[in-house]
Amino acid sequence: MATPANDNIPTPARQALDALAVDAEDPAALDTLASSDVLVPVPDDAGEAASADPSLLALPVLDQPGGGAPVVPVFTSELEMADLLPSVSQYRMVPLGALAAQWPEEELSLAIDGSSDHGLTLTSEGVRTLLARPAG
């Protein structure tokens, strides 16, 4: 498969993740990340209704090795998603801040570009505290 040349250009979300790797509390990077769209894989078992209805979002939940909190993987680009989950055939583009604002109360971590050098994993509390932005 040929990769378009612009796939190697870092997106603002990717640049924010790089900045957060240096300073985990960088407010500008957190704002940029929260205002970015991320790709949320549609789980295979989501059903046709959930896949077709834009108001519904089924989160893909993966179990972590070693018994850690379950994790929801999201990605900043198709390339990042293909590296970790090459079998994903469908995804939704979702504003990360809006997703974080509706994050479930239970222990559920969020992994952004989880398999990359610039990946970021947040606890449930971290998602709501650092990334949640009011809708609007």
Summary of the structure (lengths in Angstrom):
residues: 136
radius of gyration: 14.5
end to end distance: 38.3
largest distance: 41.5
contacts: 368
relative contact order: 0.19
helix: 39%
strand: 17%
